[in-house]
C-alpha cells in the first residue's frame, strides 16, 4: 500500500502553509516559504512541530502563517477490490 494513502485513511489532509518571515539581515522585509505535508485538521500537530523547529533552529523571525487543507481522498472515492485477475 502506498505510504501516502495510510495517513489519508486515518484522517490526515493535504495541508499547505504559506509562512511569512522576516529576513535576518533586513527585518523590515518579509519573505515567504511554502510548506506542504499531511496533517490533522484543526489542530495541525505536524505544522506546529515544523514551526517549533523553525523557531528553535532558523534565524528568520516568523511573521504570520496562512493555512489551507483539503481531503485528497473522500469516502465515496474508496472502493474495496475483492479479486484481481491478470490476463496474458
LINQUIDA-V500799 format. One record per backbone hydrogen bond with DSSP energy under -1.0 kcal/mol. NH is the residue of the N-H (numbers start at 1). CO is the residue of the C=O. Records with the same first field share a line. If there is no record, write none. Layout:
NH = CO / CO
This chain:
5 = 2
6 = 2
9 = 5
10 = 6
11 = 8
12 = 7
13 = 39
14 = 70
15 = 37
16 = 68
17 = 35
18 = 66
19 = 33
20 = 64
21 = 31
22 = 61
23 = 29
29 = 26
31 = 21
33 = 19
35 = 17
37 = 15
39 = 13
44 = 40
48 = 44
49 = 45
50 = 46
51 = 47
52 = 48
53 = 49
54 = 50
55 = 51
56 = 52
57 = 53
58 = 54
63 = 20
64 = 20
66 = 18
68 = 16
70 = 14
77 = 74
78 = 75
